[in-house]
Every structure is written in C-alpha cells, then in structure tokens.
Amino acid sequence: MFKINRTEESKLTSWYFEVDRGLLAMVFGMILVAIIMAISSGSANFVRTSGRIQWYVFFVRMIPFYIIGIMTMIGVSMGDKKTVMRLAWLDLVACFILLIGTVLFPHELNNSHRWLVLPGIPKIMPSDLMKPGFVIITAWFISKMHDIYDGDMFNLRRTLFQVKTWSWAWYLVPFALVLAVQFWHPDFGTMALYLGTFFIMLVLAGLPGKWIASMIGIGGGLFALGVTFLPHVRARTLALFAPVDPYSQIGFALRAIRNGGLFGAGDKAHVVENLPMAESDFVLSVICENFGAIASCALIVLLAFVFWRLLHQSKYARDDFVSNAIAGTAAMFGIQVCINLASTLRIMPAKGMTLPFISHGGSSFVAYCLLFGMVLALMREDKWK
C-alpha cells in the first residue's frame, strides 16, 4: 500500500499530514461526480435543444471554475486563522457591494434579479459568493459576544443596542439589509438558507428555548404572509397540493427518477432530455435516470458523510470560534442539500437552488470551495498548532 512518511518539515509536508484528508477526499469525490454530471446533463440538453447546445458546453464552461475552486480550496487550507479572517472580511465586504449592485444594475434571469453581469466576467450571483464570509464572520461574531457577555449574550436588554461596545445591532442591521435585497430579487430560497444557517448557529451557541420557539413562530408567520400576499410564493406552495402535470418541469423531473429504476435506464434514458435546468436545479433527476437509484443513494450517503464529518470536527474543536465556523458550514451545506433534494422530489416548492459541488454553477462551486478551504485551515490549526 502506498504510504508517505513524514521525513521533513516543509510547508507542503506539514499541510499533508495536518489537513483533514478524509473530508478533503470526500470533497474531491463530489467534484468527480460534478464533472460526470456536467457531461451527462450536457448530452441531455443537446437532444432537448436539437443540437443548439453541444454536449460538452456545461463541462467546458465549468473548467475554469473547477481550476479556480480547487486551487482556492487547497491554497486557503494551507493558511492560518488570520488568513481565513482576512479572506472572510474581504469576501463579505466585496460581495455586499456586489449585492447592492444587483439593485442598481439589475440583470433579470428566470424572473429574478439575483445575478450581476460585469464587463469581461460571466454572470455571478453575489449571494452565493457571500456564503463563506457570512459563515466565518457570523461564527466570529457569536464567539465574541460569548466572550464579552457569557451567559447574558441573549439578554437583549443588555446586548441589542450598545453603541460603545459589542451589540447584536452591529450584526443584525447589515444582515437585515442583505435579506431585504434578497427579498427584492426575489430569492426566497437563499433567504431561507441564510436565516436557517444563522438560526442553527444561534441554537448551538445556547439560544434559550423561549427564543427558539419565538423565532420558529415568526418564521411560520412570515411564510403564511408570503403565501397570502405574494402570488409567486402562493402559486408554488399550492402547486404541492395539486396533481402533478407530467409535462411540467417537476413532472419531467419525477418521471426521470422513476424511469431510471435501480440501475439506470441506459439507452432508454430520454425523459431528462425534456427537462429545463436539469444541469443545476434538477441534477438528481439526471443521476437517477442515467445511473439509477442505487447510484443516487450512494451520492446521498456521500453528502451525508460530509455533513457528519463537519459535525464531528465541530464537536471536538478546542476553540469556540472554530467550532462555530465548522458547525455553520455543516448547517449551510446540509440545508442547501435538503432544499435541492426536497425540491426535486416535490416535498417542498421548487427553489432554484443548486446541489453543493454537484450542480452546474460557477458562483456556487467557487463559494463552497472557498468555504471548505477556510474550515480545513481552521480545523488544521485548531488540532495541530
């Protein structure tokens, strides 16, 4: 069996023996699946568009993002906590400015303005690219509040408005502005992802039960208001209780899953050829029809192992900030996986959200590579330094 011995103390050697190689291997496994899916979904789109979209288009488009993402993940994972914090602040501030740019210079796509087009750069989604900075800075802020206020960090009379020291207002005001822009897009799926991640991080930080119940109630109330007053939300929600139109997007997605059987449909895999956005929002349907339910379940197991690995590392981290950052990464990754799979399986309304690392989408791929590079660096320093 091939084995590398630690005979020298170069930076590369230290990184190799200190980094979480299990988590890194699982990430590369997801990237391998992503490459296969880019080619497979491209072949389906070639048929669907009668040859207007070549089978290799999605794969070729993603090559620069694969290279940038992998290099970013490896490079950042070699850094230390200070490097991670600098990158997190840079990512958060830059993407916040870009997010405001989606309001000033909107680019509509699929009835949403969440994209931004810059000269010489393909369209990007600032809300996607902001995820690493959001998770790391949220973890840092929560750990700071805990250090200053300890058990009183959730006593809003003490911690909500403190001009001369740390207070929740310093965090909640810009966060509310981000949510307001996402609401304007509209991009309710990403809003739910950010809110869900923040909520879970607060719960793990010791949020009292009365606040948990209150926030769940507020979330349910906001959803009820959305169904009542927003036609887009109401239509998608009511569609869950209506018979499935076999020629709708979700209809083709479900038919493709059934057509794949246990081992894939082979030459009879034709349903996904009629499915728009198969390469991103409904990539599970492509996997099911082409490779079968067993392969799809194997992918879900891989995603579950990534989630479990993050939770395990969070539990045993020595630094509260590192523990919060890893837990936030697990929350964001897990929630996004659940939203994508539940939307494809018609358990919840379609949200237009990618499957992390797997779906076609440069912004999402690079963002998760940066985020995982950050937590790999934090885990390595927490364990070995």
PATILUM-976694 format. One record per residue (C-alpha): residue number from 1; residue in one letter; x, y negated, z. Coordinates in pm, 1 decimal. Each point is the difference from the previous one (the first is absolute). Example, Ala and Ser with C-alpha at 12.3 -4.5 7.8 and 13.67 -1.06 7.14 Angstrom:
BEGIN
+-----+--------+----------+----------+----------+
| num | residu |        X |        Y |        Z |
+-----+--------+----------+----------+----------+
|   1 |      A |   1230.0 |    450.0 |    780.0 |
|   2 |      S |    137.0 |   -344.0 |    -66.0 |
+-----+--------+----------+----------+----------+
This chain:
BEGIN
+-----+--------+----------+----------+----------+
| num | residu |        X |        Y |        Z |
+-----+--------+----------+----------+----------+
|   1 |      M |      0.0 |      0.0 |      0.0 |
|   2 |      F |    133.7 |   -343.9 |    -98.0 |
|   3 |      K |     93.2 |   -203.3 |    306.4 |
|   4 |      I |    173.9 |   -332.7 |     50.2 |
|   5 |      N |    230.0 |    -31.0 |    299.9 |
|   6 |      R |     49.9 |   -331.8 |    177.3 |
|   7 |      T |    379.5 |    -29.8 |    -41.0 |
|   8 |      E |     23.2 |   -377.8 |    -43.9 |
|   9 |      E |   -174.1 |   -311.3 |    126.6 |
|  10 |      S |    -77.4 |   -190.3 |   -320.0 |
|  11 |      K |   -323.0 |   -199.1 |    -13.9 |
|  12 |      L |   -150.5 |    242.7 |   -251.2 |
|  13 |      T |     91.8 |    303.1 |    209.5 |
|  14 |      S |   -139.9 |   -159.0 |    316.1 |
|  15 |      W |   -321.1 |    -86.6 |   -183.6 |
|  16 |      Y |    -39.0 |    355.1 |   -131.6 |
|  17 |      F |     29.4 |    159.9 |    344.2 |
|  18 |      E |   -202.9 |   -266.5 |    182.7 |
|  19 |      V |   -295.2 |    -56.8 |   -234.4 |
|  20 |      D |   -317.0 |    206.1 |     37.2 |
|  21 |      R |     71.8 |    234.3 |   -289.7 |
|  22 |      G |   -328.9 |    185.8 |     47.0 |
|  23 |      L |   -208.3 |   -313.8 |    -53.1 |
|  24 |      L |    225.5 |   -108.5 |   -285.3 |
|  25 |      A |    -42.4 |    337.3 |   -172.0 |
|  26 |      M |   -378.4 |    -25.1 |     28.8 |
|  27 |      V |      7.3 |   -347.9 |   -156.4 |
|  28 |      F |    203.1 |    131.7 |   -293.9 |
|  29 |      G |   -250.9 |    284.7 |    -28.0 |
|  30 |      M |   -281.5 |   -254.5 |    -36.3 |
|  31 |      I |    201.4 |   -191.1 |   -261.0 |
|  32 |      L |     47.1 |    321.8 |   -199.7 |
|  33 |      V |   -376.1 |     55.0 |      6.4 |
|  34 |      A |    -46.9 |   -361.8 |   -111.7 |
|  35 |      I |    219.3 |     55.0 |   -306.1 |
|  36 |      I |   -194.0 |    312.2 |    -97.7 |
|  37 |      M |   -329.0 |   -185.4 |     46.7 |
|  38 |      A |    116.0 |   -295.8 |   -210.2 |
|  39 |      I |     63.3 |    235.7 |   -291.9 |
|  40 |      S |   -314.1 |    206.7 |     57.0 |
|  41 |      S |   -235.2 |   -299.2 |     29.6 |
|  42 |      G |    170.5 |   -160.2 |   -298.5 |
|  43 |      S |    -86.3 |    304.7 |   -210.7 |
|  44 |      A |   -364.6 |    -28.8 |    106.3 |
|  45 |      N |     -8.0 |   -369.9 |    -89.5 |
|  46 |      F |    153.7 |     77.6 |   -340.2 |
|  47 |      V |   -307.1 |    210.5 |    -78.5 |
|  48 |      R |   -247.8 |   -241.3 |    163.2 |
|  49 |      T |    127.8 |   -297.5 |   -203.0 |
|  50 |      S |     35.6 |    199.1 |   -325.4 |
|  51 |      G |    373.2 |    -56.0 |     -4.2 |
|  52 |      R |      4.2 |   -371.8 |     83.0 |
|  53 |      I |    180.5 |     76.7 |    328.8 |
|  54 |      Q |    293.9 |    235.5 |    -49.4 |
|  55 |      W |     42.3 |    287.2 |    244.6 |
|  56 |      Y |    328.7 |   -136.3 |    133.1 |
|  57 |      V |   -115.4 |   -359.4 |     64.1 |
|  58 |      F |    -69.5 |     29.8 |    374.1 |
|  59 |      F |    323.1 |    189.2 |     62.8 |
|  60 |      V |    208.7 |   -253.1 |   -193.8 |
|  61 |      R |   -170.3 |   -291.0 |    177.6 |
|  62 |      M |     82.3 |    150.6 |    338.0 |
|  63 |      I |    368.0 |     79.2 |    -69.8 |
|  64 |      P |    124.2 |   -347.6 |    108.1 |
|  65 |      F |   -215.5 |     21.1 |    313.8 |
|  66 |      Y |    129.1 |    350.3 |     78.2 |
|  67 |      I |    357.9 |   -125.6 |    -27.1 |
|  68 |      I |    -60.9 |   -321.3 |    196.6 |
|  69 |      G |   -207.1 |    177.9 |    265.0 |
|  70 |      I |    244.1 |    287.2 |     61.1 |
|  71 |      M |    303.6 |   -230.4 |      7.7 |
|  72 |      T |   -184.4 |   -233.3 |    238.3 |
|  73 |      M |   -102.2 |    282.9 |    232.2 |
|  74 |      I |    351.2 |    149.1 |     18.5 |
|  75 |      G |    170.7 |   -338.5 |     30.3 |
|  76 |      V |   -231.5 |   -131.5 |    272.5 |
|  77 |      S |     16.3 |    328.3 |    194.4 |
|  78 |      M |    376.1 |    -59.2 |     39.9 |
|  79 |      G |    -63.2 |   -332.7 |    175.5 |
|  80 |      D |    -59.4 |    -87.7 |    362.5 |
|  81 |      K |   -282.9 |   -162.9 |    195.7 |
|  82 |      K |    115.8 |   -353.0 |    -83.7 |
|  83 |      T |      3.3 |     79.7 |   -370.3 |
|  84 |      V |   -348.4 |    150.3 |     22.2 |
|  85 |      M |   -133.3 |   -308.1 |    180.3 |
|  86 |      R |    151.1 |   -238.7 |   -255.6 |
|  87 |      L |   -149.2 |    200.0 |   -287.3 |
|  88 |      A |   -336.0 |     20.3 |    175.7 |
|  89 |      W |    -19.9 |   -376.9 |     49.4 |
|  90 |      L |    114.7 |    -59.7 |   -358.8 |
|  91 |      D |   -260.4 |    242.4 |   -133.2 |
|  92 |      L |   -277.6 |   -144.4 |    216.3 |
|  93 |      V |     68.4 |   -366.3 |    -82.3 |
|  94 |      A |     61.4 |     57.5 |   -372.8 |
|  95 |      C |   -310.3 |    213.9 |    -41.5 |
|  96 |      F |   -208.7 |   -245.9 |    202.5 |
|  97 |      I |     97.3 |   -271.1 |   -249.1 |
|  98 |      L |    -77.3 |    233.9 |   -291.0 |
|  99 |      L |   -333.3 |     85.5 |    162.1 |
| 100 |      I |    -91.8 |   -369.6 |      7.2 |
| 101 |      G |    104.2 |     -4.5 |   -366.7 |
| 102 |      T |   -278.6 |    247.7 |    -80.2 |
| 103 |      V |   -244.2 |   -270.0 |    111.4 |
| 104 |      L |    168.4 |   -286.3 |   -186.4 |
| 105 |      F |     77.2 |    199.0 |   -316.5 |
| 106 |      P |   -251.3 |    287.7 |     -3.3 |
| 107 |      H |     38.8 |    291.2 |   -241.3 |
| 108 |      E |   -317.6 |    204.4 |    -24.3 |
| 109 |      L |     15.4 |    374.8 |    -47.3 |
| 110 |      N |   -290.9 |    236.5 |     67.2 |
| 111 |      N |   -203.8 |   -285.2 |    155.4 |
| 112 |      S |    274.8 |    -78.5 |    253.3 |
| 113 |      H |    261.3 |   -276.3 |     24.0 |
| 114 |      R |    249.0 |    191.3 |    215.1 |
| 115 |      W |    264.3 |      1.9 |   -273.5 |
| 116 |      L |    257.5 |   -267.4 |    -82.2 |
| 117 |      V |    177.4 |    -36.2 |   -333.7 |
| 118 |      L |    338.8 |   -175.8 |      2.5 |
| 119 |      P |    213.1 |    -90.5 |   -305.0 |
| 120 |      G |    207.9 |    297.9 |   -108.2 |
| 121 |      I |   -137.8 |    222.5 |    280.0 |
| 122 |      P |   -280.9 |    257.3 |    -32.6 |
| 123 |      K |   -312.4 |    -66.0 |    203.2 |
| 124 |      I |     56.9 |     53.7 |    369.4 |
| 125 |      M |   -229.4 |     41.5 |    297.9 |
| 126 |      P |    125.7 |   -213.8 |    293.5 |
| 127 |      S |   -222.5 |    181.6 |    250.9 |
| 128 |      D |    175.6 |    325.0 |    -91.5 |
| 129 |      L |    349.2 |   -147.6 |     17.3 |
| 130 |      M |    -76.6 |   -161.3 |    337.8 |
| 131 |      K |    -61.1 |    333.4 |    176.0 |
| 132 |      P |    359.3 |     59.1 |    121.7 |
| 133 |      G |     32.6 |   -348.4 |    147.3 |
| 134 |      F |   -346.4 |     22.4 |    154.3 |
| 135 |      V |     70.7 |    328.1 |    180.8 |
| 136 |      I |    347.1 |    -94.0 |    126.9 |
| 137 |      I |    -87.7 |   -353.0 |    113.4 |
| 138 |      T |   -322.8 |    121.1 |    164.7 |
| 139 |      A |    200.1 |    262.2 |    191.1 |
| 140 |      W |    256.4 |   -262.5 |    101.5 |
| 141 |      F |   -268.9 |   -246.6 |    113.3 |
| 142 |      I |   -183.3 |    262.2 |    206.8 |
| 143 |      S |    324.4 |    105.4 |    169.4 |
| 144 |      K |     80.5 |   -365.7 |     76.7 |
| 145 |      M |   -344.1 |    -57.8 |    149.4 |
| 146 |      H |     45.3 |    312.5 |    212.4 |
| 147 |      D |    340.6 |   -115.1 |    123.9 |
| 148 |      I |   -134.6 |   -344.0 |    100.0 |
| 149 |      Y |   -344.0 |     81.7 |    138.9 |
| 150 |      D |     31.4 |    373.8 |     76.3 |
| 151 |      G |   -341.2 |    123.5 |    119.5 |
| 152 |      D |   -162.4 |   -338.0 |    -64.7 |
| 153 |      M |     76.8 |     -9.6 |   -372.2 |
| 154 |      F |   -367.6 |     60.0 |    -81.9 |
| 155 |      N |   -126.6 |   -254.1 |    254.0 |
| 156 |      L |   -110.2 |   -259.7 |   -255.6 |
| 157 |      R |    -40.1 |   -271.1 |    262.9 |
| 158 |      R |    375.9 |     14.3 |     46.2 |
| 159 |      T |    119.3 |    104.9 |   -345.3 |
| 160 |      L |   -232.3 |   -141.2 |   -265.5 |
| 161 |      F |    108.6 |   -366.7 |     -1.0 |
| 162 |      Q |    344.8 |    -77.8 |    137.8 |
| 163 |      V |    159.7 |   -283.2 |   -197.8 |
| 164 |      K |    339.1 |      8.1 |    173.1 |
| 165 |      T |     48.8 |    376.0 |     10.5 |
| 166 |      W |   -116.0 |    321.1 |   -168.5 |
| 167 |      S |   -371.9 |     39.0 |    -60.8 |
| 168 |      W |   -228.7 |    207.7 |   -217.4 |
| 169 |      A |    -98.4 |   -315.6 |   -189.8 |
| 170 |      W |    345.7 |    -13.3 |   -162.3 |
| 171 |      Y |    -77.3 |    337.8 |   -157.6 |
| 172 |      L |   -376.2 |     -5.2 |    -49.5 |
| 173 |      V |    -25.2 |   -332.8 |   -185.9 |
| 174 |      P |    225.5 |     96.8 |   -295.9 |
| 175 |      F |   -145.2 |    352.8 |      5.4 |
| 176 |      A |   -351.1 |   -145.3 |    -30.4 |
| 177 |      L |    116.9 |   -207.6 |   -298.7 |
| 178 |      V |    133.3 |    315.2 |   -170.2 |
| 179 |      L |   -332.3 |    175.1 |     59.4 |
| 180 |      A |   -188.9 |   -302.9 |   -134.6 |
| 181 |      V |    196.9 |     12.9 |   -326.4 |
| 182 |      Q |    -64.5 |    374.5 |    -30.3 |
| 183 |      F |   -369.8 |    -65.9 |     59.7 |
| 184 |      W |      3.9 |   -262.9 |   -276.3 |
| 185 |      H |    163.0 |    237.1 |   -252.0 |
| 186 |      P |   -214.7 |    211.1 |     93.5 |
| 187 |      D |    212.3 |    289.9 |    127.3 |
| 188 |      F |   -189.3 |    161.2 |    285.6 |
| 189 |      G |    199.8 |    321.1 |    -15.9 |
| 190 |      T |    326.3 |   -178.8 |     76.5 |
| 191 |      M |   -175.8 |   -204.7 |    269.6 |
| 192 |      A |   -112.2 |    323.5 |    164.2 |
| 193 |      L |    353.4 |    141.0 |    -29.2 |
| 194 |      Y |    160.5 |   -301.5 |    170.9 |
| 195 |      L |   -266.8 |    -21.7 |    270.5 |
| 196 |      G |     10.7 |    374.6 |     63.9 |
| 197 |      T |    378.8 |     -0.1 |     30.9 |
| 198 |      F |     -6.0 |   -298.8 |    237.5 |
| 199 |      F |   -276.1 |    159.0 |    208.6 |
| 200 |      I |    185.7 |    331.2 |     38.2 |
| 201 |      M |    321.9 |   -179.8 |     95.0 |
| 202 |      L |   -190.7 |   -192.0 |    268.4 |
| 203 |      V |   -158.0 |    321.7 |    131.7 |
| 204 |      L |    341.4 |    166.5 |     25.0 |
| 205 |      A |    128.8 |   -309.9 |    178.5 |
| 206 |      G |   -260.9 |     46.5 |    272.9 |
| 207 |      L |   -306.8 |   -189.9 |   -120.9 |
| 208 |      P |   -267.7 |     30.5 |    275.8 |
| 209 |      G |   -302.9 |    215.9 |    -68.9 |
| 210 |      K |   -241.9 |   -292.8 |     12.1 |
| 211 |      W |    194.5 |   -174.0 |   -277.1 |
| 212 |      I |      9.1 |    320.1 |   -205.9 |
| 213 |      A |   -379.1 |     31.6 |     22.9 |
| 214 |      S |    -45.7 |   -370.1 |    -78.0 |
| 215 |      M |    226.2 |     10.4 |   -307.2 |
| 216 |      I |   -170.8 |    313.5 |   -132.5 |
| 217 |      G |   -335.4 |   -173.7 |     48.1 |
| 218 |      I |    121.2 |   -312.3 |   -177.9 |
| 219 |      G |    130.1 |    211.7 |   -286.4 |
| 220 |      G |   -333.8 |    175.7 |    -32.1 |
| 221 |      G |   -181.0 |   -332.8 |      9.3 |
| 222 |      L |    219.3 |   -147.4 |   -272.3 |
| 223 |      F |    -62.3 |    304.7 |   -216.3 |
| 224 |      A |   -375.7 |    -38.2 |     51.3 |
| 225 |      L |     22.9 |   -367.2 |    -98.4 |
| 226 |      G |    198.3 |     95.1 |   -308.8 |
| 227 |      V |   -260.2 |    253.4 |   -107.4 |
| 228 |      T |   -276.4 |   -255.4 |     61.7 |
| 229 |      F |    146.3 |   -307.2 |   -166.8 |
| 230 |      L |    267.3 |    118.1 |   -246.5 |
| 231 |      P |   -145.8 |    169.7 |   -311.7 |
| 232 |      H |    332.3 |    166.6 |    -84.2 |
| 233 |      V |     24.3 |    167.7 |    341.5 |
| 234 |      R |   -370.1 |     88.9 |      5.9 |
| 235 |      A |     10.9 |    160.6 |   -345.0 |
| 236 |      R |    301.2 |    217.9 |     82.2 |
| 237 |      T |   -141.4 |    103.0 |    336.8 |
| 238 |      L |   -345.5 |     89.3 |   -132.5 |
| 239 |      A |    163.1 |    196.3 |   -282.4 |
| 240 |      L |    114.8 |    253.5 |    261.7 |
| 241 |      F |   -363.3 |     96.6 |     64.4 |
| 242 |      A |   -106.0 |     15.9 |   -365.2 |
| 243 |      P |     38.4 |    301.3 |   -231.5 |
| 244 |      V |    338.8 |      5.5 |   -170.1 |
| 245 |      D |     -4.2 |   -116.9 |   -361.8 |
| 246 |      P |    212.1 |    268.6 |   -174.8 |
| 247 |      Y |    120.3 |   -261.7 |   -250.1 |
| 248 |      S |    105.6 |   -257.0 |    260.0 |
| 249 |      Q |    355.4 |    -41.0 |    124.9 |
| 250 |      I |    -64.1 |    194.2 |    319.9 |
| 251 |      G |   -202.3 |    254.9 |   -196.6 |
| 252 |      F |    294.8 |     78.9 |   -227.6 |
| 253 |      A |    232.5 |      7.7 |    304.1 |
| 254 |      L |   -210.4 |    262.4 |    179.3 |
| 255 |      R |    -51.0 |    205.5 |   -316.2 |
| 256 |      A |    375.7 |      3.6 |    -58.1 |
| 257 |      I |     57.6 |    132.4 |    352.4 |
| 258 |      R |   -257.6 |    277.5 |    -49.9 |
| 259 |      N |    134.0 |     84.0 |   -345.4 |
| 260 |      G |    350.3 |     59.5 |    134.5 |
| 261 |      G |    -98.3 |    296.2 |    217.0 |
| 262 |      L |    268.9 |    155.2 |    217.1 |
| 263 |      F |    287.1 |      8.4 |   -249.4 |
| 264 |      G |    -76.7 |   -276.5 |   -251.7 |
| 265 |      A |   -196.2 |     -4.9 |   -323.0 |
| 266 |      G |    300.1 |     27.1 |   -233.7 |
| 267 |      D |   -103.5 |    -61.3 |   -360.8 |
| 268 |      K |   -357.8 |    -59.3 |    119.3 |
| 269 |      A |    100.6 |   -305.1 |    208.2 |
| 270 |      H |   -202.8 |   -256.6 |   -192.7 |
| 271 |      V |   -228.5 |   -174.9 |    250.8 |
| 272 |      V |    266.9 |   -239.7 |    129.6 |
| 273 |      E |     50.7 |   -119.1 |   -356.5 |
| 274 |      N |   -323.2 |   -196.9 |     43.4 |
| 275 |      L |     99.8 |   -151.8 |    336.1 |
| 276 |      P |    118.8 |   -364.1 |      7.6 |
| 277 |      M |    263.4 |    -84.2 |    265.4 |
| 278 |      A |     89.1 |    368.7 |     31.6 |
| 279 |      E |    366.0 |    -93.1 |     38.0 |
| 280 |      S |    -58.9 |   -213.5 |    311.1 |
| 281 |      D |   -331.5 |      7.8 |    187.4 |
| 282 |      F |    -94.3 |    359.3 |    -90.8 |
| 283 |      V |    336.8 |    172.9 |    -21.6 |
| 284 |      L |   -133.8 |    284.0 |    218.0 |
| 285 |      S |   -241.5 |     91.6 |   -279.9 |
| 286 |      V |    293.3 |     30.4 |   -242.0 |
| 287 |      I |    184.6 |    226.9 |    241.4 |
| 288 |      C |   -305.6 |    216.7 |     62.9 |
| 289 |      E |    -94.9 |     50.4 |   -363.5 |
| 290 |      N |    352.0 |     57.5 |   -131.9 |
| 291 |      F |    154.1 |    193.4 |    290.0 |
| 292 |      G |   -294.2 |    126.7 |    205.0 |
| 293 |      A |   -130.5 |    -24.4 |    354.0 |
| 294 |      I |    293.0 |    193.0 |    149.4 |
| 295 |      A |    254.4 |   -249.5 |   -135.0 |
| 296 |      S |   -221.3 |   -288.4 |    113.5 |
| 297 |      C |    -23.0 |    143.5 |    350.8 |
| 298 |      A |    378.8 |     42.5 |      2.2 |
| 299 |      L |     34.9 |   -371.2 |    -79.8 |
| 300 |      I |   -243.1 |    -90.7 |    278.8 |
| 301 |      V |    205.0 |    215.2 |    239.3 |
| 302 |      L |    312.9 |   -189.5 |   -108.8 |
| 303 |      L |   -171.9 |   -333.4 |     67.8 |
| 304 |      A |   -115.6 |    130.9 |    339.4 |
| 305 |      F |    356.3 |    106.4 |     86.0 |
| 306 |      V |    128.0 |   -349.9 |    -82.1 |
| 307 |      F |   -264.1 |   -144.9 |    232.2 |
| 308 |      W |     82.9 |    250.4 |    275.9 |
| 309 |      R |    374.2 |    -64.6 |    -35.0 |
| 310 |      L |    -53.0 |   -372.4 |     48.0 |
| 311 |      L |   -218.5 |     55.9 |    307.2 |
| 312 |      H |    256.7 |    239.3 |    145.3 |
| 313 |      Q |    283.0 |   -249.5 |    -45.1 |
| 314 |      S |   -215.0 |   -279.1 |    144.6 |
| 315 |      K |    -74.0 |    205.4 |    312.2 |
| 316 |      Y |    367.6 |     62.3 |     77.5 |
| 317 |      A |    143.6 |   -340.8 |    -96.7 |
| 318 |      R |    182.9 |   -168.3 |    288.8 |
| 319 |      D |    -69.5 |   -359.2 |   -108.5 |
| 320 |      D |   -361.5 |   -122.2 |     22.7 |
| 321 |      F |     42.4 |   -210.6 |   -314.0 |
| 322 |      V |    127.5 |    298.1 |   -197.6 |
| 323 |      S |   -283.8 |    215.9 |    132.0 |
| 324 |      N |   -256.6 |   -263.0 |   -100.6 |
| 325 |      A |    153.0 |    -40.4 |   -346.2 |
| 326 |      I |     -1.9 |    374.1 |    -72.3 |
| 327 |      A |   -354.4 |     36.9 |    134.5 |
| 328 |      G |   -113.0 |   -293.6 |   -215.7 |
| 329 |      T |    157.1 |    164.6 |   -304.3 |
| 330 |      A |   -180.4 |    325.9 |     82.5 |
| 331 |      A |   -328.2 |   -189.1 |     40.6 |
| 332 |      M |     29.7 |   -188.4 |   -328.2 |
| 333 |      F |    112.7 |    308.1 |   -192.2 |
| 334 |      G |   -268.7 |    222.9 |    153.7 |
| 335 |      I |   -285.6 |   -246.2 |    -46.9 |
| 336 |      Q |     89.9 |    -64.1 |   -363.4 |
| 337 |      V |     24.1 |    373.3 |    -71.9 |
| 338 |      C |   -341.2 |     56.1 |    160.0 |
| 339 |      I |   -161.9 |   -288.6 |   -191.1 |
| 340 |      N |    132.1 |    124.3 |   -334.5 |
| 341 |      L |    -99.2 |    363.5 |     57.8 |
| 342 |      A |   -339.4 |    -88.2 |    150.7 |
| 343 |      S |    -79.1 |   -230.4 |   -293.4 |
| 344 |      T |     86.8 |    271.2 |   -251.6 |
| 345 |      L |   -209.8 |    259.2 |    184.8 |
| 346 |      R |   -293.9 |   -244.9 |     37.1 |
| 347 |      I |     16.5 |      1.6 |    377.2 |
| 348 |      M |     19.6 |   -378.4 |     -2.2 |
| 349 |      P |    -50.0 |   -274.3 |   -263.7 |
| 350 |      A |    273.9 |    -31.9 |   -260.7 |
| 351 |      K |    260.7 |   -255.5 |    112.4 |
| 352 |      G |    247.1 |     -9.8 |   -288.1 |
| 353 |      M |    289.0 |     96.8 |    229.4 |
| 354 |      T |    302.3 |    201.3 |   -105.4 |
| 355 |      L |    129.0 |    319.1 |    158.9 |
| 356 |      P |    334.5 |    -99.8 |    162.7 |
| 357 |      F |    305.3 |     95.9 |   -208.0 |
| 358 |      I |   -214.3 |    216.9 |   -231.3 |
| 359 |      S |   -222.3 |   -235.2 |   -199.9 |
| 360 |      H |    110.6 |   -220.6 |   -286.9 |
| 361 |      G |     69.7 |   -349.0 |    132.5 |
| 362 |      G |    331.7 |   -180.1 |     29.2 |
| 363 |      S |    -92.1 |   -236.4 |    284.8 |
| 364 |      S |   -127.3 |    280.7 |    222.1 |
| 365 |      F |    295.2 |    228.3 |    -74.6 |
| 366 |      V |    269.3 |   -261.1 |     70.8 |
| 367 |      A |   -182.1 |   -118.6 |    313.1 |
| 368 |      Y |    -14.3 |    348.8 |    151.1 |
| 369 |      C |    363.2 |     68.2 |    -93.7 |
| 370 |      L |    100.0 |   -319.3 |    182.7 |
| 371 |      L |   -219.2 |     85.8 |    299.8 |
| 372 |      F |    136.3 |    352.9 |     31.4 |
| 373 |      G |    355.4 |   -129.3 |    -45.0 |
| 374 |      M |    -62.6 |   -235.8 |    291.5 |
| 375 |      V |   -135.0 |    267.7 |    234.8 |
| 376 |      L |    279.7 |    240.7 |    -99.2 |
| 377 |      A |    250.6 |   -269.4 |     98.4 |
| 378 |      L |   -179.3 |    -67.4 |    330.4 |
| 379 |      M |    -24.7 |    371.6 |     82.7 |
| 380 |      R |    367.4 |     52.7 |    -80.1 |
| 381 |      E |    114.7 |   -289.6 |    221.0 |
| 382 |      D |   -237.8 |     91.7 |    283.7 |
| 383 |      K |    126.8 |    357.0 |      9.4 |
| 384 |      W |    372.8 |    -42.1 |    -55.3 |
| 385 |      K |    110.0 |   -349.1 |    100.6 |
+-----+--------+----------+----------+----------+
